[in-house]
């Protein structure tokens, strides 16, 4: 009786390991670079839309270049 229970336990462990291995094969790998969504802002001078990280913020408005910042709002 002990041998049968031991075989059942061993079989269950092997089945669980095999199933976990199959799940790891089916999961998609993470892409090399994850895409992050960034807010777009409009230049106060020319109206061009650009990512917030590339914009120049001054006086409560955004500009696309230092020249447009010097020229100010249109």
PDB file of N, CA, C and O in Angstrom, chain B, residues numbered from 101:
ATOM      1  N   UNK B 101       0.829  -1.194   0.000  1.00  0.00           N
ATOM      2  CA  UNK B 101       0.000   0.000   0.000  1.00  0.00           C
ATOM      3  C   UNK B 101       0.871   1.256   0.000  1.00  0.00           C
ATOM      4  O   UNK B 101       0.559   2.215  -0.706  1.00  0.00           O
ATOM      5  N   UNK B 102       1.949   1.270   0.771  1.00  0.00           N
ATOM      6  CA  UNK B 102       2.853   2.413   0.831  1.00  0.00           C
ATOM      7  C   UNK B 102       3.490   2.637  -0.535  1.00  0.00           C
ATOM      8  O   UNK B 102       3.663   3.779  -0.963  1.00  0.00           O
ATOM      9  N   UNK B 103       3.840   1.548  -1.223  1.00  0.00           N
ATOM     10  CA  UNK B 103       4.468   1.673  -2.536  1.00  0.00           C
ATOM     11  C   UNK B 103       3.530   2.342  -3.533  1.00  0.00           C
ATOM     12  O   UNK B 103       3.972   3.157  -4.342  1.00  0.00           O
ATOM     13  N   UNK B 104       2.265   2.015  -3.488  1.00  0.00           N
ATOM     14  CA  UNK B 104       1.284   2.609  -4.404  1.00  0.00           C
ATOM     15  C   UNK B 104       1.141   4.098  -4.124  1.00  0.00           C
ATOM     16  O   UNK B 104       1.116   4.906  -5.053  1.00  0.00           O
ATOM     17  N   UNK B 105       1.047   4.468  -2.837  1.00  0.00           N
ATOM     18  CA  UNK B 105       0.944   5.886  -2.478  1.00  0.00           C
ATOM     19  C   UNK B 105       2.200   6.645  -2.887  1.00  0.00           C
ATOM     20  O   UNK B 105       2.115   7.778  -3.360  1.00  0.00           O
ATOM     21  N   UNK B 106       3.356   6.034  -2.709  1.00  0.00           N
ATOM     22  CA  UNK B 106       4.609   6.661  -3.097  1.00  0.00           C
ATOM     23  C   UNK B 106       4.668   6.871  -4.610  1.00  0.00           C
ATOM     24  O   UNK B 106       5.120   7.920  -5.070  1.00  0.00           O
ATOM     25  N   UNK B 107       4.219   5.893  -5.381  1.00  0.00           N
ATOM     26  CA  UNK B 107       4.177   6.031  -6.836  1.00  0.00           C
ATOM     27  C   UNK B 107       3.203   7.140  -7.272  1.00  0.00           C
ATOM     28  O   UNK B 107       3.480   7.883  -8.214  1.00  0.00           O
ATOM     29  N   UNK B 108       2.097   7.236  -6.598  1.00  0.00           N
ATOM     30  CA  UNK B 108       1.127   8.298  -6.912  1.00  0.00           C
ATOM     31  C   UNK B 108       1.728   9.668  -6.620  1.00  0.00           C
ATOM     32  O   UNK B 108       1.584  10.588  -7.425  1.00  0.00           O
ATOM     33  N   UNK B 109       2.395   9.814  -5.491  1.00  0.00           N
ATOM     34  CA  UNK B 109       3.023  11.087  -5.130  1.00  0.00           C
ATOM     35  C   UNK B 109       4.117  11.443  -6.129  1.00  0.00           C
ATOM     36  O   UNK B 109       4.199  12.589  -6.570  1.00  0.00           O
ATOM     37  N   UNK B 110       4.951  10.485  -6.487  1.00  0.00           N
ATOM     38  CA  UNK B 110       6.021  10.734  -7.459  1.00  0.00           C
ATOM     39  C   UNK B 110       5.424  11.120  -8.813  1.00  0.00           C
ATOM     40  O   UNK B 110       5.908  12.038  -9.475  1.00  0.00           O
ATOM     41  N   UNK B 111       4.379  10.415  -9.213  1.00  0.00           N
ATOM     42  CA  UNK B 111       3.695  10.734 -10.473  1.00  0.00           C
ATOM     43  C   UNK B 111       3.125  12.140 -10.462  1.00  0.00           C
ATOM     44  O   UNK B 111       3.227  12.860 -11.456  1.00  0.00           O
ATOM     45  N   UNK B 112       2.524  12.539  -9.347  1.00  0.00           N
ATOM     46  CA  UNK B 112       1.966  13.881  -9.230  1.00  0.00           C
ATOM     47  C   UNK B 112       3.059  14.940  -9.317  1.00  0.00           C
ATOM     48  O   UNK B 112       2.874  15.960  -9.980  1.00  0.00           O
ATOM     49  N   UNK B 113       4.194  14.716  -8.659  1.00  0.00           N
ATOM     50  CA  UNK B 113       5.302  15.674  -8.693  1.00  0.00           C
ATOM     51  C   UNK B 113       5.840  15.810 -10.112  1.00  0.00           C
ATOM     52  O   UNK B 113       6.097  16.922 -10.573  1.00  0.00           O
ATOM     53  N   UNK B 114       6.012  14.694 -10.806  1.00  0.00           N
ATOM     54  CA  UNK B 114       6.493  14.737 -12.192  1.00  0.00           C
ATOM     55  C   UNK B 114       5.492  15.467 -13.076  1.00  0.00           C
ATOM     56  O   UNK B 114       5.887  16.271 -13.921  1.00  0.00           O
ATOM     57  N   UNK B 115       4.214  15.203 -12.896  1.00  0.00           N
ATOM     58  CA  UNK B 115       3.176  15.877 -13.672  1.00  0.00           C
ATOM     59  C   UNK B 115       3.182  17.383 -13.407  1.00  0.00           C
ATOM     60  O   UNK B 115       3.043  18.168 -14.345  1.00  0.00           O
ATOM     61  N   UNK B 116       3.340  17.799 -12.151  1.00  0.00           N
ATOM     62  CA  UNK B 116       3.356  19.221 -11.805  1.00  0.00           C
ATOM     63  C   UNK B 116       4.573  19.918 -12.409  1.00  0.00           C
ATOM     64  O   UNK B 116       4.460  21.038 -12.906  1.00  0.00           O
ATOM     65  N   UNK B 117       5.721  19.272 -12.370  1.00  0.00           N
ATOM     66  CA  UNK B 117       6.933  19.864 -12.964  1.00  0.00           C
ATOM     67  C   UNK B 117       6.761  19.984 -14.478  1.00  0.00           C
ATOM     68  O   UNK B 117       7.107  21.014 -15.057  1.00  0.00           O
ATOM     69  N   UNK B 118       6.239  18.958 -15.117  1.00  0.00           N
ATOM     70  CA  UNK B 118       6.028  18.985 -16.567  1.00  0.00           C
ATOM     71  C   UNK B 118       5.047  20.096 -16.948  1.00  0.00           C
ATOM     72  O   UNK B 118       5.269  20.810 -17.925  1.00  0.00           O
ATOM     73  N   UNK B 119       3.989  20.240 -16.198  1.00  0.00           N
ATOM     74  CA  UNK B 119       2.984  21.278 -16.481  1.00  0.00           C
ATOM     75  C   UNK B 119       3.575  22.679 -16.297  1.00  0.00           C
ATOM     76  O   UNK B 119       3.301  23.571 -17.099  1.00  0.00           O
ATOM     77  N   UNK B 120       4.369  22.876 -15.264  1.00  0.00           N
ATOM     78  CA  UNK B 120       5.009  24.182 -15.039  1.00  0.00           C
ATOM     79  C   UNK B 120       5.978  24.505 -16.173  1.00  0.00           C
ATOM     80  O   UNK B 120       6.080  25.656 -16.597  1.00  0.00           O
ATOM     81  N   UNK B 121       6.683  23.497 -16.659  1.00  0.00           N
ATOM     82  CA  UNK B 121       7.604  23.699 -17.782  1.00  0.00           C
ATOM     83  C   UNK B 121       6.833  24.088 -19.042  1.00  0.00           C
ATOM     84  O   UNK B 121       7.267  24.981 -19.770  1.00  0.00           O
ATOM     85  N   UNK B 122       5.717  23.449 -19.311  1.00  0.00           N
ATOM     86  CA  UNK B 122       4.910  23.792 -20.480  1.00  0.00           C
ATOM     87  C   UNK B 122       4.378  25.217 -20.374  1.00  0.00           C
ATOM     88  O   UNK B 122       4.354  25.936 -21.372  1.00  0.00           O
ATOM     89  N   UNK B 123       3.957  25.632 -19.202  1.00  0.00           N
ATOM     90  CA  UNK B 123       3.468  27.006 -19.018  1.00  0.00           C
ATOM     91  C   UNK B 123       4.567  28.021 -19.267  1.00  0.00           C
ATOM     92  O   UNK B 123       4.315  29.083 -19.836  1.00  0.00           O
ATOM     93  N   UNK B 124       5.783  27.706 -18.848  1.00  0.00           N
ATOM     94  CA  UNK B 124       6.882  28.642 -19.060  1.00  0.00           C
ATOM     95  C   UNK B 124       7.215  28.774 -20.539  1.00  0.00           C
ATOM     96  O   UNK B 124       7.695  29.825 -20.963  1.00  0.00           O
ATOM     97  N   UNK B 125       6.974  27.744 -21.330  1.00  0.00           N
ATOM     98  CA  UNK B 125       7.208  27.826 -22.769  1.00  0.00           C
ATOM     99  C   UNK B 125       6.140  28.660 -23.468  1.00  0.00           C
ATOM    100  O   UNK B 125       6.423  29.294 -24.484  1.00  0.00           O
ATOM    101  N   UNK B 126       4.927  28.668 -22.942  1.00  0.00           N
ATOM    102  CA  UNK B 126       3.816  29.372 -23.575  1.00  0.00           C
ATOM    103  C   UNK B 126       3.765  30.858 -23.238  1.00  0.00           C
ATOM    104  O   UNK B 126       3.098  31.621 -23.937  1.00  0.00           O
ATOM    105  N   UNK B 127       4.445  31.278 -22.198  1.00  0.00           N
ATOM    106  CA  UNK B 127       4.388  32.696 -21.831  1.00  0.00           C
ATOM    107  C   UNK B 127       5.242  33.502 -22.798  1.00  0.00           C
ATOM    108  O   UNK B 127       6.383  33.131 -23.076  1.00  0.00           O
ATOM    109  N   UNK B 128       4.697  34.609 -23.317  1.00  0.00           N
ATOM    110  CA  UNK B 128       5.478  35.425 -24.248  1.00  0.00           C
ATOM    111  C   UNK B 128       6.604  36.133 -23.517  1.00  0.00           C
ATOM    112  O   UNK B 128       6.445  36.596 -22.387  1.00  0.00           O
ATOM    113  N   UNK B 129       7.728  36.204 -24.178  1.00  0.00           N
ATOM    114  CA  UNK B 129       8.854  36.907 -23.564  1.00  0.00           C
ATOM    115  C   UNK B 129       8.598  38.409 -23.639  1.00  0.00           C
ATOM    116  O   UNK B 129       7.888  38.879 -24.528  1.00  0.00           O
ATOM    117  N   UNK B 130       9.169  39.148 -22.718  1.00  0.00           N
ATOM    118  CA  UNK B 130       8.981  40.591 -22.712  1.00  0.00           C
ATOM    119  C   UNK B 130       9.740  41.203 -23.876  1.00  0.00           C
ATOM    120  O   UNK B 130      10.842  40.759 -24.196  1.00  0.00           O
ATOM    121  N   UNK B 131       9.171  42.212 -24.511  1.00  0.00           N
ATOM    122  CA  UNK B 131       9.874  42.841 -25.630  1.00  0.00           C
ATOM    123  C   UNK B 131      11.144  43.519 -25.146  1.00  0.00           C
ATOM    124  O   UNK B 131      11.238  43.886 -23.975  1.00  0.00           O
ATOM    125  N   UNK B 132      12.136  43.693 -26.038  1.00  0.00           N
ATOM    126  CA  UNK B 132      13.395  44.298 -25.617  1.00  0.00           C
ATOM    127  C   UNK B 132      13.220  45.705 -25.067  1.00  0.00           C
ATOM    128  O   UNK B 132      13.962  46.118 -24.176  1.00  0.00           O
ATOM    129  N   UNK B 133      12.266  46.433 -25.577  1.00  0.00           N
ATOM    130  CA  UNK B 133      11.991  47.767 -25.045  1.00  0.00           C
ATOM    131  C   UNK B 133      10.486  47.895 -24.868  1.00  0.00           C
ATOM    132  O   UNK B 133       9.713  47.605 -25.781  1.00  0.00           O
ATOM    133  N   UNK B 134      10.093  48.320 -23.713  1.00  0.00           N
ATOM    134  CA  UNK B 134       8.673  48.482 -23.483  1.00  0.00           C
ATOM    135  C   UNK B 134       8.251  49.874 -23.921  1.00  0.00           C
ATOM    136  O   UNK B 134       8.941  50.862 -23.673  1.00  0.00           O
ATOM    137  N   UNK B 135       7.119  49.925 -24.567  1.00  0.00           N
ATOM    138  CA  UNK B 135       6.633  51.202 -25.055  1.00  0.00           C
ATOM    139  C   UNK B 135       5.888  51.907 -23.939  1.00  0.00           C
ATOM    140  O   UNK B 135       4.990  51.339 -23.318  1.00  0.00           O
ATOM    141  N   UNK B 136       6.265  53.136 -23.693  1.00  0.00           N
ATOM    142  CA  UNK B 136       5.581  53.924 -22.695  1.00  0.00           C
ATOM    143  C   UNK B 136       4.842  55.051 -23.399  1.00  0.00           C
ATOM    144  O   UNK B 136       5.349  55.631 -24.359  1.00  0.00           O
ATOM    145  N   UNK B 137       3.672  55.351 -22.933  1.00  0.00           N
ATOM    146  CA  UNK B 137       2.870  56.409 -23.518  1.00  0.00           C
ATOM    147  C   UNK B 137       3.289  57.719 -22.866  1.00  0.00           C
ATOM    148  O   UNK B 137       3.403  57.812 -21.644  1.00  0.00           O
ATOM    149  N   UNK B 138       3.513  58.712 -23.688  1.00  0.00           N
ATOM    150  CA  UNK B 138       3.951  60.003 -23.178  1.00  0.00           C
ATOM    151  C   UNK B 138       2.968  61.079 -23.640  1.00  0.00           C
ATOM    152  O   UNK B 138       2.456  61.019 -24.758  1.00  0.00           O
ATOM    153  N   UNK B 139       2.713  62.044 -22.792  1.00  0.00           N
ATOM    154  CA  UNK B 139       1.817  63.137 -23.131  1.00  0.00           C
ATOM    155  C   UNK B 139       2.412  63.981 -24.241  1.00  0.00           C
ATOM    156  O   UNK B 139       3.619  64.220 -24.284  1.00  0.00           O
ATOM    157  N   UNK B 140       1.544  64.432 -25.142  1.00  0.00           N
ATOM    158  CA  UNK B 140       1.953  65.326 -26.210  1.00  0.00           C
ATOM    159  C   UNK B 140       1.502  66.735 -25.839  1.00  0.00           C
ATOM    160  O   UNK B 140       0.418  66.925 -25.287  1.00  0.00           O
ATOM    161  N   UNK B 141       2.344  67.718 -26.148  1.00  0.00           N
ATOM    162  CA  UNK B 141       2.015  69.119 -25.879  1.00  0.00           C
ATOM    163  C   UNK B 141       2.174  69.911 -27.165  1.00  0.00           C
ATOM    164  O   UNK B 141       2.840  69.467 -28.100  1.00  0.00           O
ATOM    165  N   UNK B 142       1.557  71.089 -27.206  1.00  0.00           N
ATOM    166  CA  UNK B 142       1.584  71.917 -28.397  1.00  0.00           C
ATOM    167  C   UNK B 142       2.467  73.134 -28.152  1.00  0.00           C
ATOM    168  O   UNK B 142       2.382  73.774 -27.104  1.00  0.00           O
ATOM    169  N   UNK B 143       3.311  73.446 -29.126  1.00  0.00           N
ATOM    170  CA  UNK B 143       4.158  74.629 -29.050  1.00  0.00           C
ATOM    171  C   UNK B 143       3.258  75.868 -29.079  1.00  0.00           C
ATOM    172  O   UNK B 143       2.376  75.977 -29.931  1.00  0.00           O
ATOM    173  N   UNK B 144       3.477  76.785 -28.164  1.00  0.00           N
ATOM    174  CA  UNK B 144       2.659  77.989 -28.085  1.00  0.00           C
ATOM    175  C   UNK B 144       2.917  78.936 -29.255  1.00  0.00           C
ATOM    176  O   UNK B 144       2.091  79.805 -29.533  1.00  0.00           O
ATOM    177  N   UNK B 145       4.039  78.785 -29.940  1.00  0.00           N
ATOM    178  CA  UNK B 145       4.361  79.686 -31.051  1.00  0.00           C
ATOM    179  C   UNK B 145       3.888  79.139 -32.396  1.00  0.00           C
ATOM    180  O   UNK B 145       3.176  79.829 -33.126  1.00  0.00           O
ATOM    181  N   UNK B 146       4.275  77.907 -32.730  1.00  0.00           N
ATOM    182  CA  UNK B 146       3.964  77.384 -34.060  1.00  0.00           C
ATOM    183  C   UNK B 146       2.858  76.333 -34.066  1.00  0.00           C
ATOM    184  O   UNK B 146       2.332  76.013 -35.132  1.00  0.00           O
ATOM    185  N   UNK B 147       2.494  75.790 -32.916  1.00  0.00           N
ATOM    186  CA  UNK B 147       1.416  74.812 -32.846  1.00  0.00           C
ATOM    187  C   UNK B 147       1.834  73.378 -33.108  1.00  0.00           C
ATOM    188  O   UNK B 147       0.977  72.499 -33.197  1.00  0.00           O
ATOM    189  N   UNK B 148       3.123  73.118 -33.234  1.00  0.00           N
ATOM    190  CA  UNK B 148       3.606  71.751 -33.471  1.00  0.00           C
ATOM    191  C   UNK B 148       3.423  70.928 -32.203  1.00  0.00           C
ATOM    192  O   UNK B 148       3.717  71.393 -31.102  1.00  0.00           O
ATOM    193  N   UNK B 149       2.928  69.689 -32.369  1.00  0.00           N
ATOM    194  CA  UNK B 149       2.796  68.770 -31.241  1.00  0.00           C
ATOM    195  C   UNK B 149       4.093  68.002 -31.076  1.00  0.00           C
ATOM    196  O   UNK B 149       4.677  67.532 -32.052  1.00  0.00           O
ATOM    197  N   UNK B 150       4.540  67.878 -29.833  1.00  0.00           N
ATOM    198  CA  UNK B 150       5.765  67.146 -29.538  1.00  0.00           C
ATOM    199  C   UNK B 150       5.651  66.511 -28.158  1.00  0.00           C
ATOM    200  O   UNK B 150       4.843  66.951 -27.341  1.00  0.00           O
ATOM    201  N   UNK B 151       6.458  65.471 -27.885  1.00  0.00           N
ATOM    202  CA  UNK B 151       6.413  64.833 -26.568  1.00  0.00           C
ATOM    203  C   UNK B 151       6.811  65.814 -25.457  1.00  0.00           C
ATOM    204  O   UNK B 151       7.675  66.671 -25.645  1.00  0.00           O
ATOM    205  N   UNK B 152       6.178  65.672 -24.331  1.00  0.00           N
ATOM    206  CA  UNK B 152       6.437  66.572 -23.203  1.00  0.00           C
ATOM    207  C   UNK B 152       7.912  66.564 -22.797  1.00  0.00           C
ATOM    208  O   UNK B 152       8.445  67.594 -22.385  1.00  0.00           O
ATOM    209  N   UNK B 153       8.572  65.410 -22.909  1.00  0.00           N
ATOM    210  CA  UNK B 153       9.974  65.324 -22.494  1.00  0.00           C
ATOM    211  C   UNK B 153      10.899  66.118 -23.412  1.00  0.00           C
ATOM    212  O   UNK B 153      11.998  66.487 -22.997  1.00  0.00           O
ATOM    213  N   UNK B 154      10.483  66.390 -24.652  1.00  0.00           N
ATOM    214  CA  UNK B 154      11.309  67.138 -25.588  1.00  0.00           C
ATOM    215  C   UNK B 154      10.945  68.618 -25.625  1.00  0.00           C
ATOM    216  O   UNK B 154      11.656  69.412 -26.241  1.00  0.00           O
ATOM    217  N   UNK B 155       9.856  68.998 -24.977  1.00  0.00           N
ATOM    218  CA  UNK B 155       9.384  70.380 -25.015  1.00  0.00           C
ATOM    219  C   UNK B 155      10.118  71.242 -23.994  1.00  0.00           C
ATOM    220  O   UNK B 155      10.665  70.746 -23.009  1.00  0.00           O
ATOM    221  N   UNK B 156      10.115  72.529 -24.255  1.00  0.00           N
ATOM    222  CA  UNK B 156      10.700  73.517 -23.339  1.00  0.00           C
ATOM    223  C   UNK B 156       9.539  74.215 -22.644  1.00  0.00           C
ATOM    224  O   UNK B 156       8.682  74.805 -23.302  1.00  0.00           O
ATOM    225  N   UNK B 157       9.510  74.149 -21.322  1.00  0.00           N
ATOM    226  CA  UNK B 157       8.421  74.720 -20.536  1.00  0.00           C
ATOM    227  C   UNK B 157       8.853  76.062 -19.975  1.00  0.00           C
ATOM    228  O   UNK B 157       9.872  76.160 -19.291  1.00  0.00           O
ATOM    229  N   UNK B 158       8.077  77.093 -20.265  1.00  0.00           N
ATOM    230  CA  UNK B 158       8.415  78.425 -19.764  1.00  0.00           C
ATOM    231  C   UNK B 158       7.144  79.259 -19.660  1.00  0.00           C
ATOM    232  O   UNK B 158       6.355  79.324 -20.602  1.00  0.00           O
ATOM    233  N   UNK B 159       6.957  79.879 -18.539  1.00  0.00           N
ATOM    234  CA  UNK B 159       5.819  80.780 -18.351  1.00  0.00           C
ATOM    235  C   UNK B 159       4.468  80.109 -18.474  1.00  0.00           C
ATOM    236  O   UNK B 159       3.497  80.749 -18.875  1.00  0.00           O
ATOM    237  N   UNK B 160       4.386  78.844 -18.141  1.00  0.00           N
ATOM    238  CA  UNK B 160       3.113  78.134 -18.169  1.00  0.00           C
ATOM    239  C   UNK B 160       2.756  77.564 -19.524  1.00  0.00           C
ATOM    240  O   UNK B 160       1.688  76.968 -19.662  1.00  0.00           O
ATOM    241  N   UNK B 161       3.603  77.721 -20.535  1.00  0.00           N
ATOM    242  CA  UNK B 161       3.338  77.166 -21.867  1.00  0.00           C
ATOM    243  C   UNK B 161       4.556  76.383 -22.351  1.00  0.00           C
ATOM    244  O   UNK B 161       5.641  76.487 -21.780  1.00  0.00           O
ATOM    245  N   UNK B 162       4.365  75.607 -23.397  1.00  0.00           N
ATOM    246  CA  UNK B 162       5.421  74.778 -23.952  1.00  0.00           C
ATOM    247  C   UNK B 162       5.875  75.336 -25.290  1.00  0.00           C
ATOM    248  O   UNK B 162       5.088  75.907 -26.045  1.00  0.00           O
ATOM    249  N   UNK B 163       7.165  75.159 -25.568  1.00  0.00           N
ATOM    250  CA  UNK B 163       7.750  75.558 -26.845  1.00  0.00           C
ATOM    251  C   UNK B 163       8.545  74.388 -27.403  1.00  0.00           C
ATOM    252  O   UNK B 163       9.006  73.519 -26.663  1.00  0.00           O
ATOM    253  N   UNK B 164       8.697  74.382 -28.747  1.00  0.00           N
ATOM    254  CA  UNK B 164       9.422  73.284 -29.374  1.00  0.00           C
ATOM    255  C   UNK B 164      10.916  73.577 -29.497  1.00  0.00           C
ATOM    256  O   UNK B 164      11.718  72.644 -29.526  1.00  0.00           O
ATOM    257  N   UNK B 165      11.305  74.840 -29.569  1.00  0.00           N
ATOM    258  CA  UNK B 165      12.718  75.203 -29.701  1.00  0.00           C
ATOM    259  C   UNK B 165      13.014  76.434 -28.853  1.00  0.00           C
ATOM    260  O   UNK B 165      12.098  77.174 -28.494  1.00  0.00           O
ATOM    261  N   UNK B 166      14.290  76.658 -28.530  1.00  0.00           N
ATOM    262  CA  UNK B 166      14.645  77.868 -27.789  1.00  0.00           C
ATOM    263  C   UNK B 166      14.320  79.150 -28.578  1.00  0.00           C
ATOM    264  O   UNK B 166      14.020  80.183 -27.980  1.00  0.00           O
ATOM    265  N   UNK B 167      14.378  79.085 -29.911  1.00  0.00           N
ATOM    266  CA  UNK B 167      14.026  80.265 -30.718  1.00  0.00           C
ATOM    267  C   UNK B 167      12.560  80.631 -30.566  1.00  0.00           C
ATOM    268  O   UNK B 167      12.220  81.811 -30.469  1.00  0.00           O
ATOM    269  N   UNK B 168      11.698  79.642 -30.543  1.00  0.00           N
ATOM    270  CA  UNK B 168      10.281  79.903 -30.364  1.00  0.00           C
ATOM    271  C   UNK B 168      10.000  80.403 -28.947  1.00  0.00           C
ATOM    272  O   UNK B 168       9.077  81.190 -28.736  1.00  0.00           O
ATOM    273  N   UNK B 169      10.782  79.954 -27.992  1.00  0.00           N
ATOM    274  CA  UNK B 169      10.632  80.456 -26.618  1.00  0.00           C
ATOM    275  C   UNK B 169      10.962  81.947 -26.579  1.00  0.00           C
ATOM    276  O   UNK B 169      10.274  82.715 -25.908  1.00  0.00           O
ATOM    277  N   UNK B 170      12.007  82.359 -27.291  1.00  0.00           N
ATOM    278  CA  UNK B 170      12.386  83.771 -27.321  1.00  0.00           C
ATOM    279  C   UNK B 170      11.339  84.606 -28.054  1.00  0.00           C
ATOM    280  O   UNK B 170      11.079  85.746 -27.672  1.00  0.00           O
ATOM    281  N   UNK B 171      10.732  84.043 -29.111  1.00  0.00           N
ATOM    282  CA  UNK B 171       9.722  84.787 -29.879  1.00  0.00           C
ATOM    283  C   UNK B 171       8.418  84.912 -29.106  1.00  0.00           C
ATOM    284  O   UNK B 171       7.666  85.864 -29.315  1.00  0.00           O
ATOM    285  N   UNK B 172       8.141  83.971 -28.221  1.00  0.00           N
ATOM    286  CA  UNK B 172       6.933  84.024 -27.394  1.00  0.00           C
ATOM    287  C   UNK B 172       5.711  83.504 -28.122  1.00  0.00           C
ATOM    288  O   UNK B 172       5.808  82.887 -29.183  1.00  0.00           O
ATOM    289  N   UNK B 173       4.547  83.773 -27.522  1.00  0.00           N
ATOM    290  CA  UNK B 173       3.276  83.308 -28.096  1.00  0.00           C
ATOM    291  C   UNK B 173       2.975  84.038 -29.374  1.00  0.00           C
ATOM    292  O   UNK B 173       3.369  85.189 -29.562  1.00  0.00           O
ATOM    293  N   UNK B 174       2.277  83.361 -30.245  1.00  0.00           N
ATOM    294  CA  UNK B 174       1.858  83.961 -31.512  1.00  0.00           C
ATOM    295  C   UNK B 174       0.508  84.598 -31.387  1.00  0.00           C
ATOM    296  O   UNK B 174      -0.005  85.153 -32.358  1.00  0.00           O
TER     297      UNK B 174
END
